[in-house]
């Protein structure tokens, strides 16, 4: 669409003017984003409730506070992030100034997902603003109320020359991707990620992909079963299971499974009461289409439902559901569930559990529950995942100091905190040389000699002190 080309051109003109380069501009825009969130908390909560029936408690924790914490972290650290990193030098560059300078990429596109529609739109935007970029934000049309609110609020609080919101579905996204961007940041499914990569390849645009995958949770026999059940129930059924880092399935022994199930039932009653469908603290599936997908997955499963299973289409309600006695090729194990359905796979040993995980694509998050630290270490050292957390779920992604991102099929690249700043920055290698010691430079000029080559190899090499040598202080 010509309108999208005009938006990109407007932002590129603003970026070319250099307005986003100044630290004070970046800081001011981050503070404006703080005001946007704080001034409109009530509107944000209403939109999230319309989209996902998010309880206020969950919405504040996972959408509002996580964004504010990210903003405060960026504001507090922006000056230090902008400082150049000076690097070690060899003898040949001893008199030069050698450093890495962070520079903004230009105009970036952020395509957000619907399950945390505020968080997944604004967290990457924080890193892009801090790094000095202009941003086009494409919220998810699935979470329509939050999409409309972002489209209304961002132009009111942020520089309209530098930041824009584009609404719409797949057609609008395809139109946007026809334009050249300096970076594309996408959160969503692997299927859509492939089409984004194809579009980006035409312009050789770098891409960050925050995808999903089946996040395993391995529970050892040595575990506080009551605490494990409560933490597991909270992490899995938070946002009605619609979290990319939610535990997707459990691996444990038969004995641990049998001990875990009654504690899961008790935790569900403790958290949501005996009439769960009436509980205001439990969310809903985002759309009827997503509800149907989950119900079809459950109906195709050859496993046995031992907890939950109740659903109601007009409310987009699915009760927390636990399924056991599944085979590895069960329908529930073929793709990310992304809903309140929890399969439990029984394994006979820690080694079998690790092998099961390693036979599958690398997940976005991996969890292990155990009172034995050696078990935790063994799982961590013998698996690969985007993030890793022991004895809890989801919590690791709330810390700005930790990078958040996938590996392999679960994503490329990281963000949160400095990691987001680095993702949206170009690390430019800089060497500032003077005119001194020109006679030494003659060593590298023709005519070449073995003697000059020997001197250059000595001057350019990294010098290490032999272990058996003495150092004079």
C-alpha positions as a Python dict, from the first residue, in 0.01 Angstrom:
ca = {
    (1, 'X'): (0, 0, 0),
    (2, 'X'): (122, 349, -83),
    (3, 'X'): (23, 462, 267),
    (4, 'X'): (276, 221, 419),
    (5, 'X'): (550, 345, 185),
    (6, 'X'): (471, 700, 293),
    (7, 'X'): (498, 606, 661),
    (8, 'X'): (833, 434, 605),
    (9, 'X'): (956, 735, 404),
    (10, 'X'): (847, 977, 677),
    (11, 'X'): (1032, 783, 944),
    (12, 'X'): (1340, 737, 728),
    (13, 'X'): (1351, 1112, 667),
    (14, 'X'): (1333, 1173, 1043),
    (15, 'X'): (1609, 920, 1108),
    (16, 'X'): (1830, 1076, 841),
    (17, 'X'): (1792, 1414, 1012),
    (18, 'X'): (1977, 1272, 1313),
    (19, 'X'): (1703, 1361, 1561),
    (20, 'X'): (1705, 1015, 1726),
    (21, 'X'): (2081, 1010, 1778),
    (22, 'X'): (2091, 1237, 2082),
    (23, 'X'): (2081, 1073, 2423),
    (24, 'X'): (1837, 1335, 2552),
    (25, 'X'): (1590, 1256, 2271),
    (26, 'X'): (1602, 883, 2341),
    (27, 'X'): (1562, 943, 2713),
    (28, 'X'): (1267, 1177, 2657),
    (29, 'X'): (1089, 922, 2438),
    (30, 'X'): (1141, 647, 2695),
    (31, 'X'): (996, 876, 2963),
    (32, 'X'): (701, 948, 2734),
    (33, 'X'): (643, 574, 2708),
    (34, 'X'): (646, 552, 3089),
    (35, 'X'): (376, 820, 3096),
    (36, 'X'): (174, 637, 2832),
    (37, 'X'): (162, 322, 3043),
    (38, 'X'): (106, 491, 3379),
    (39, 'X'): (-152, 746, 3261),
    (40, 'X'): (-361, 484, 3086),
    (41, 'X'): (-341, 184, 3314),
    (42, 'X'): (-719, 162, 3347),
    (43, 'X'): (-768, 169, 2967),
    (44, 'X'): (-494, -90, 2920),
    (45, 'X'): (-651, -324, 3177),
    (46, 'X'): (-991, -290, 3011),
    (47, 'X'): (-846, -368, 2668),
    (48, 'X'): (-661, -675, 2799),
    (49, 'X'): (-979, -797, 2966),
    (50, 'X'): (-1173, -756, 2640),
    (51, 'X'): (-911, -946, 2446),
    (52, 'X'): (-824, -1230, 2684),
    (53, 'X'): (-1038, -1184, 2997),
    (54, 'X'): (-708, -1121, 3174),
    (55, 'X'): (-746, -1082, 3549),
    (56, 'X'): (-617, -747, 3671),
    (57, 'X'): (-350, -919, 3882),
    (58, 'X'): (-205, -1109, 3585),
    (59, 'X'): (-233, -809, 3353),
    (60, 'X'): (-51, -576, 3594),
    (61, 'X'): (230, -826, 3654),
    (62, 'X'): (284, -953, 3300),
    (63, 'X'): (193, -650, 3090),
    (64, 'X'): (223, -326, 3286),
    (65, 'X'): (491, -380, 3549),
    (66, 'X'): (720, -578, 3320),
    (67, 'X'): (709, -293, 3067),
    (68, 'X'): (767, -26, 3332),
    (69, 'X'): (1058, -222, 3480),
    (70, 'X'): (1211, -253, 3134),
    (71, 'X'): (1169, 122, 3078),
    (72, 'X'): (1322, 218, 3413),
    (73, 'X'): (1611, -22, 3351),
    (74, 'X'): (1679, 133, 3009),
    (75, 'X'): (1651, 490, 3139),
    (76, 'X'): (1889, 418, 3429),
    (77, 'X'): (2148, 246, 3208),
    (78, 'X'): (2118, 437, 2881),
    (79, 'X'): (2424, 658, 2936),
    (80, 'X'): (2649, 362, 3015),
    (81, 'X'): (2515, 164, 2716),
    (82, 'X'): (2607, 451, 2486),
    (83, 'X'): (2970, 457, 2599),
    (84, 'X'): (3223, 305, 2359),
    (85, 'X'): (3391, -23, 2454),
    (86, 'X'): (3767, 8, 2425),
    (87, 'X'): (3944, -307, 2313),
    (88, 'X'): (4286, -462, 2370),
    (89, 'X'): (4557, -358, 2125),
    (90, 'X'): (4875, -510, 1990),
    (91, 'X'): (5210, -338, 1945),
    (92, 'X'): (5125, -230, 1590),
    (93, 'X'): (4819, -36, 1714),
    (94, 'X'): (4955, 80, 2049),
    (95, 'X'): (4918, 451, 1968),
    (96, 'X'): (4572, 417, 1811),
    (97, 'X'): (4232, 463, 1969),
    (98, 'X'): (4042, 137, 1915),
    (99, 'X'): (3684, 93, 2031),
    (100, 'X'): (3337, -41, 1951),
    (101, 'X'): (3071, 223, 1900),
    (102, 'X'): (2698, 145, 1917),
    (103, 'X'): (2500, 312, 1641),
    (104, 'X'): (2128, 294, 1557),
    (105, 'X'): (2027, 77, 1263),
    (106, 'X'): (1764, 308, 1114),
    (107, 'X'): (1395, 231, 1064),
    (108, 'X'): (1290, -96, 1228),
    (109, 'X'): (969, -296, 1211),
    (110, 'X'): (830, -467, 1523),
    (111, 'X'): (556, -725, 1467),
    (112, 'X'): (396, -821, 1797),
    (113, 'X'): (193, -1122, 1914),
    (114, 'X'): (-152, -1134, 2071),
    (115, 'X'): (-100, -1336, 2389),
    (116, 'X'): (73, -1052, 2578),
    (117, 'X'): (-29, -773, 2342),
    (118, 'X'): (112, -481, 2541),
    (119, 'X'): (430, -647, 2665),
    (120, 'X'): (528, -802, 2332),
    (121, 'X'): (474, -473, 2151),
    (122, 'X'): (646, -237, 2393),
    (123, 'X'): (939, -441, 2531),
    (124, 'X'): (1120, -464, 2197),
    (125, 'X'): (1023, -103, 2129),
    (126, 'X'): (1210, 1, 2445),
    (127, 'X'): (1531, -152, 2309),
    (128, 'X'): (1477, 5, 1966),
    (129, 'X'): (1418, 354, 2112),
    (130, 'X'): (1714, 325, 2349),
    (131, 'X'): (1934, 231, 2053),
    (132, 'X'): (1819, 542, 1862),
    (133, 'X'): (1598, 391, 1592),
    (134, 'X'): (1271, 496, 1434),
    (135, 'X'): (1003, 230, 1481),
    (136, 'X'): (697, 104, 1298),
    (137, 'X'): (492, -107, 1535),
    (138, 'X'): (251, -368, 1400),
    (139, 'X'): (35, -499, 1690),
    (140, 'X'): (-159, -820, 1649),
    (141, 'X'): (-507, -780, 1505),
    (142, 'X'): (-615, -1087, 1708),
    (143, 'X'): (-600, -883, 2032),
    (144, 'X'): (-811, -611, 1869),
    (145, 'X'): (-888, -395, 2173),
    (146, 'X'): (-521, -359, 2267),
    (147, 'X'): (-430, -299, 1902),
    (148, 'X'): (-676, -8, 1882),
    (149, 'X'): (-554, 137, 2210),
    (150, 'X'): (-188, 132, 2104),
    (151, 'X'): (-281, 296, 1773),
    (152, 'X'): (-456, 571, 1965),
    (153, 'X'): (-203, 630, 2243),
    (154, 'X'): (138, 605, 2075),
    (155, 'X'): (85, 909, 1846),
    (156, 'X'): (-33, 1109, 2150),
    (157, 'X'): (275, 1039, 2359),
    (158, 'X'): (555, 963, 2114),
    (159, 'X'): (716, 1159, 1831),
    (160, 'X'): (496, 1106, 1524),
    (161, 'X'): (795, 1172, 1300),
    (162, 'X'): (985, 879, 1449),
    (163, 'X'): (726, 623, 1563),
    (164, 'X'): (415, 488, 1392),
    (165, 'X'): (155, 215, 1445),
    (166, 'X'): (12, 15, 1156),
    (167, 'X'): (-302, -188, 1224),
    (168, 'X'): (-456, -474, 1031),
    (169, 'X'): (-411, -841, 950),
    (170, 'X'): (-202, -1054, 718),
    (171, 'X'): (-260, -829, 416),
    (172, 'X'): (-126, -522, 597),
    (173, 'X'): (172, -719, 724),
    (174, 'X'): (253, -842, 374),
    (175, 'X'): (229, -486, 244),
    (176, 'X'): (461, -359, 516),
    (177, 'X'): (715, -629, 438),
    (178, 'X'): (743, -507, 79),
    (179, 'X'): (933, -208, 219),
    (180, 'X'): (1299, -206, 313),
    (181, 'X'): (1367, -196, 686),
    (182, 'X'): (1695, -193, 871),
    (183, 'X'): (1577, -462, 1112),
    (184, 'X'): (1263, -672, 1157),
    (185, 'X'): (1165, -802, 1500),
    (186, 'X'): (892, -1068, 1496),
    (187, 'X'): (718, -1251, 1779),
    (188, 'X'): (484, -1533, 1684),
    (189, 'X'): (461, -1869, 1510),
    (190, 'X'): (724, -2058, 1315),
    (191, 'X'): (492, -2072, 1013),
    (192, 'X'): (464, -1694, 984),
    (193, 'X'): (834, -1656, 1065),
    (194, 'X'): (922, -1839, 744),
    (195, 'X'): (723, -1594, 532),
    (196, 'X'): (885, -1302, 713),
    (197, 'X'): (1230, -1442, 643),
    (198, 'X'): (1143, -1477, 274),
    (199, 'X'): (1027, -1115, 256),
    (200, 'X'): (1331, -991, 450),
    (201, 'X'): (1570, -1178, 222),
    (202, 'X'): (1474, -958, -73),
    (203, 'X'): (1627, -658, 104),
    (204, 'X'): (1890, -854, 304),
    (205, 'X'): (1721, -726, 618),
    (206, 'X'): (1841, -877, 948),
    (207, 'X'): (1565, -1041, 1149),
    (208, 'X'): (1509, -1128, 1514),
    (209, 'X'): (1262, -1413, 1563),
    (210, 'X'): (1098, -1475, 1899),
    (211, 'X'): (910, -1799, 1841),
    (212, 'X'): (786, -2076, 2066),
    (213, 'X'): (809, -2449, 2080),
    (214, 'X'): (721, -2720, 2324),
    (215, 'X'): (882, -2615, 2653),
    (216, 'X'): (947, -2926, 2864),
    (217, 'X'): (940, -2953, 3241),
    (218, 'X'): (1136, -3244, 3383),
    (219, 'X'): (1040, -3334, 3742),
    (220, 'X'): (1275, -3562, 3934),
    (221, 'X'): (1173, -3804, 4206),
    (222, 'X'): (1352, -3594, 4466),
    (223, 'X'): (1124, -3292, 4478),
    (224, 'X'): (898, -3095, 4710),
    (225, 'X'): (585, -3227, 4542),
    (226, 'X'): (344, -2976, 4698),
    (227, 'X'): (552, -2671, 4606),
    (228, 'X'): (627, -2817, 4263),
    (229, 'X'): (256, -2865, 4191),
    (230, 'X'): (168, -2510, 4293),
    (231, 'X'): (447, -2350, 4091),
    (232, 'X'): (369, -2570, 3794),
    (233, 'X'): (-5, -2492, 3803),
    (234, 'X'): (64, -2120, 3825),
    (235, 'X'): (317, -2120, 3538),
    (236, 'X'): (111, -2343, 3309),
    (237, 'X'): (-234, -2189, 3357),
    (238, 'X'): (-128, -1824, 3388),
    (239, 'X'): (-303, -1642, 3100),
    (240, 'X'): (-500, -1964, 3040),
    (241, 'X'): (-184, -2134, 2918),
    (242, 'X'): (-131, -1886, 2635),
    (243, 'X'): (236, -1816, 2709),
    (244, 'X'): (525, -1901, 2479),
    (245, 'X'): (732, -2002, 2784),
    (246, 'X'): (458, -2197, 2963),
    (247, 'X'): (551, -2557, 3048),
    (248, 'X'): (412, -2745, 2747),
    (249, 'X'): (452, -3098, 2881),
    (250, 'X'): (584, -3281, 3187),
    (251, 'X'): (842, -3559, 3199),
    (252, 'X'): (852, -3763, 3520),
    (253, 'X'): (843, -4115, 3657),
    (254, 'X'): (516, -4299, 3711),
    (255, 'X'): (556, -4267, 4088),
    (256, 'X'): (615, -3892, 4069),
    (257, 'X'): (319, -3851, 3834),
    (258, 'X'): (88, -4035, 4073),
    (259, 'X'): (207, -3820, 4363),
    (260, 'X'): (181, -3500, 4156),
    (261, 'X'): (-175, -3536, 4027),
    (262, 'X'): (-364, -3497, 4358),
    (263, 'X'): (-147, -3196, 4444),
    (264, 'X'): (-225, -3039, 4105),
    (265, 'X'): (-597, -3086, 4178),
    (266, 'X'): (-555, -2929, 4519),
    (267, 'X'): (-360, -2635, 4381),
    (268, 'X'): (-633, -2572, 4122),
    (269, 'X'): (-897, -2562, 4397),
    (270, 'X'): (-678, -2338, 4614),
    (271, 'X'): (-614, -2096, 4328),
    (272, 'X'): (-946, -2085, 4146),
    (273, 'X'): (-1205, -2240, 4379),
    (274, 'X'): (-1442, -2530, 4314),
    (275, 'X'): (-1640, -2338, 4051),
    (276, 'X'): (-1349, -2251, 3829),
    (277, 'X'): (-1557, -2126, 3539),
    (278, 'X'): (-1695, -1848, 3757),
    (279, 'X'): (-1354, -1750, 3895),
    (280, 'X'): (-1244, -1398, 3789),
    (281, 'X'): (-878, -1501, 3825),
    (282, 'X'): (-879, -1740, 3529),
    (283, 'X'): (-856, -1609, 3173),
    (284, 'X'): (-1010, -1718, 2845),
    (285, 'X'): (-888, -1830, 2502),
    (286, 'X'): (-833, -1530, 2278),
    (287, 'X'): (-1073, -1618, 1991),
    (288, 'X'): (-1321, -1887, 1899),
    (289, 'X'): (-1085, -2004, 1624),
    (290, 'X'): (-809, -2065, 1878),
    (291, 'X'): (-1059, -2237, 2111),
    (292, 'X'): (-1163, -2476, 1831),
    (293, 'X'): (-800, -2559, 1755),
    (294, 'X'): (-735, -2657, 2117),
    (295, 'X'): (-1051, -2866, 2145),
    (296, 'X'): (-963, -3047, 1822),
    (297, 'X'): (-614, -3121, 1952),
    (298, 'X'): (-762, -3263, 2270),
    (299, 'X'): (-1013, -3475, 2076),
    (300, 'X'): (-737, -3622, 1858),
    (301, 'X'): (-527, -3721, 2158),
    (302, 'X'): (-512, -4089, 2251),
    (303, 'X'): (-424, -3991, 2607),
    (304, 'X'): (-649, -4007, 2912),
    (305, 'X'): (-789, -3689, 3068),
    (306, 'X'): (-741, -3713, 3445),
    (307, 'X'): (-793, -3348, 3543),
    (308, 'X'): (-1033, -3097, 3391),
    (309, 'X'): (-1153, -3139, 3034),
    (310, 'X'): (-1456, -2912, 3067),
    (311, 'X'): (-1507, -2642, 2802),
    (312, 'X'): (-1767, -2396, 2675),
    (313, 'X'): (-1742, -2245, 2328),
    (314, 'X'): (-1948, -1927, 2372),
    (315, 'X'): (-1728, -1824, 2667),
    (316, 'X'): (-1407, -1947, 2494),
    (317, 'X'): (-1349, -2136, 2819),
    (318, 'X'): (-1129, -2442, 2861),
    (319, 'X'): (-1066, -2568, 3213),
    (320, 'X'): (-712, -2654, 3319),
    (321, 'X'): (-672, -3003, 3179),
    (322, 'X'): (-415, -3275, 3246),
    (323, 'X'): (-368, -3570, 3008),
    (324, 'X'): (-170, -3887, 3082),
    (325, 'X'): (-79, -4214, 2907),
    (326, 'X'): (36, -4044, 2588),
    (327, 'X'): (268, -4182, 2324),
    (328, 'X'): (546, -3970, 2179),
    (329, 'X'): (357, -3925, 1850),
    (330, 'X'): (32, -3817, 2017),
    (331, 'X'): (-150, -3518, 1864),
    (332, 'X'): (-76, -3314, 2177),
    (333, 'X'): (297, -3374, 2128),
    (334, 'X'): (318, -3274, 1762),
    (335, 'X'): (296, -2897, 1806),
    (336, 'X'): (304, -2627, 2072),
    (337, 'X'): (-24, -2645, 2266),
    (338, 'X'): (-53, -2278, 2364),
    (339, 'X'): (-349, -2337, 2592),
    (340, 'X'): (-450, -2486, 2929),
    (341, 'X'): (-381, -2849, 2837),
    (342, 'X'): (-91, -3026, 3010),
    (343, 'X'): (31, -3369, 2891),
    (344, 'X'): (240, -3582, 3127),
    (345, 'X'): (485, -3826, 2970),
    (346, 'X'): (634, -4094, 3196),
    (347, 'X'): (1004, -4176, 3177),
    (348, 'X'): (1200, -4425, 3381),
    (349, 'X'): (1518, -4225, 3436),
    (350, 'X'): (1676, -3882, 3416),
    (351, 'X'): (1878, -3998, 3116),
    (352, 'X'): (1560, -4105, 2933),
    (353, 'X'): (1403, -3765, 3004),
    (354, 'X'): (1706, -3580, 2871),
    (355, 'X'): (1714, -3799, 2559),
    (356, 'X'): (1343, -3732, 2504),
    (357, 'X'): (1405, -3355, 2516),
    (358, 'X'): (1706, -3378, 2287),
    (359, 'X'): (1516, -3572, 2020),
    (360, 'X'): (1289, -3272, 1970),
    (361, 'X'): (1349, -2917, 1846),
    (362, 'X'): (1526, -2689, 2092),
    (363, 'X'): (1261, -2516, 2308),
    (364, 'X'): (1226, -2152, 2407),
    (365, 'X'): (1243, -2248, 2775),
    (366, 'X'): (1331, -2561, 2969),
    (367, 'X'): (1237, -2632, 3330),
    (368, 'X'): (1361, -2886, 3580),
    (369, 'X'): (1217, -2941, 3929),
    (370, 'X'): (1442, -3116, 4179),
    (371, 'X'): (1579, -3082, 4530),
    (372, 'X'): (1906, -3230, 4404),
    (373, 'X'): (2133, -2963, 4258),
    (374, 'X'): (2331, -3223, 4064),
    (375, 'X'): (2012, -3318, 3878),
    (376, 'X'): (1955, -2953, 3785),
    (377, 'X'): (2315, -2920, 3667),
    (378, 'X'): (2298, -3243, 3468),
    (379, 'X'): (1987, -3133, 3283),
    (380, 'X'): (2127, -2784, 3220),
    (381, 'X'): (2459, -2912, 3087),
    (382, 'X'): (2312, -3184, 2865),
    (383, 'X'): (2032, -2993, 2693),
    (384, 'X'): (1991, -2675, 2491),
    (385, 'X'): (1712, -2416, 2513),
    (386, 'X'): (1654, -2045, 2481),
    (387, 'X'): (1621, -2006, 2858),
    (388, 'X'): (1655, -2237, 3157),
    (389, 'X'): (1494, -2223, 3500),
    (390, 'X'): (1496, -2465, 3788),
    (391, 'X'): (1212, -2518, 4037),
    (392, 'X'): (980, -2261, 3879),
    (393, 'X'): (834, -2151, 3549),
    (394, 'X'): (816, -1828, 3345),
    (395, 'X'): (994, -1625, 3617),
    (396, 'X'): (1328, -1611, 3436),
    (397, 'X'): (1185, -1388, 3161),
    (398, 'X'): (1096, -1110, 3406),
    (399, 'X'): (1459, -1015, 3483),
    (400, 'X'): (1593, -743, 3248),
    (401, 'X'): (1949, -854, 3308),
    (402, 'X'): (1888, -1193, 3144),
    (403, 'X'): (1862, -1222, 2765),
    (404, 'X'): (1530, -1351, 2638),
    (405, 'X'): (1522, -1543, 2313),
    (406, 'X'): (1523, -1882, 2152),
    (407, 'X'): (1771, -2110, 1985),
    (408, 'X'): (1725, -2303, 1663),
    (409, 'X'): (1356, -2347, 1582),
    (410, 'X'): (1249, -2149, 1891),
    (411, 'X'): (1402, -1827, 1766),
    (412, 'X'): (1702, -1617, 1665),
    (413, 'X'): (1841, -1334, 1873),
    (414, 'X'): (1769, -1186, 2215),
    (415, 'X'): (1615, -886, 2383),
    (416, 'X'): (1526, -747, 2729),
    (417, 'X'): (1755, -496, 2899),
    (418, 'X'): (2090, -435, 2735),
    (419, 'X'): (2027, -732, 2508),
    (420, 'X'): (1745, -542, 2335),
    (421, 'X'): (1964, -233, 2303),
    (422, 'X'): (2235, -446, 2138),
    (423, 'X'): (1985, -617, 1904),
    (424, 'X'): (1878, -281, 1763),
    (425, 'X'): (2232, -139, 1747),
    (426, 'X'): (2515, -175, 1499),
    (427, 'X'): (2841, -257, 1677),
    (428, 'X'): (3075, -44, 1470),
    (429, 'X'): (3448, -119, 1490),
    (430, 'X'): (3644, 209, 1507),
    (431, 'X'): (4019, 271, 1486),
    (432, 'X'): (4142, 630, 1508),
    (433, 'X'): (4499, 660, 1380),
    (434, 'X'): (4737, 951, 1377),
    (435, 'X'): (5039, 1029, 1158),
    (436, 'X'): (5311, 931, 1401),
    (437, 'X'): (5561, 651, 1343),
    (438, 'X'): (5530, 653, 966),
    (439, 'X'): (5870, 491, 942),
    (440, 'X'): (5729, 183, 1110),
    (441, 'X'): (5455, 171, 849),
    (442, 'X'): (5718, 127, 581),
    (443, 'X'): (5750, -231, 705),
    (444, 'X'): (5418, -314, 533),
    (445, 'X'): (5487, -135, 205),
    (446, 'X'): (5638, -301, -103),
    (447, 'X'): (5893, -411, -191),
    (448, 'X'): (5818, -699, 51),
    (449, 'X'): (6097, -874, 240),
    (450, 'X'): (6103, -1169, 475),
    (451, 'X'): (6267, -951, 738),
    (452, 'X'): (5984, -696, 728),
    (453, 'X'): (5728, -978, 734),
    (454, 'X'): (5889, -1120, 1046),
    (455, 'X'): (5876, -783, 1221),
    (456, 'X'): (5509, -736, 1125),
    (457, 'X'): (5413, -1083, 1245),
    (458, 'X'): (5577, -1005, 1576),
    (459, 'X'): (5414, -660, 1608),
    (460, 'X'): (5065, -773, 1509),
    (461, 'X'): (5047, -1089, 1719),
    (462, 'X'): (4889, -1116, 2061),
    (463, 'X'): (5168, -1146, 2314),
    (464, 'X'): (5125, -1401, 2592),
    (465, 'X'): (5351, -1436, 2892),
    (466, 'X'): (5489, -1792, 2917),
    (467, 'X'): (5381, -1969, 3234),
    (468, 'X'): (5742, -2033, 3334),
    (469, 'X'): (5866, -1678, 3278),
    (470, 'X'): (5922, -1411, 3541),
    (471, 'X'): (5741, -1080, 3523),
    (472, 'X'): (5919, -773, 3649),
    (473, 'X'): (5683, -533, 3827),
}
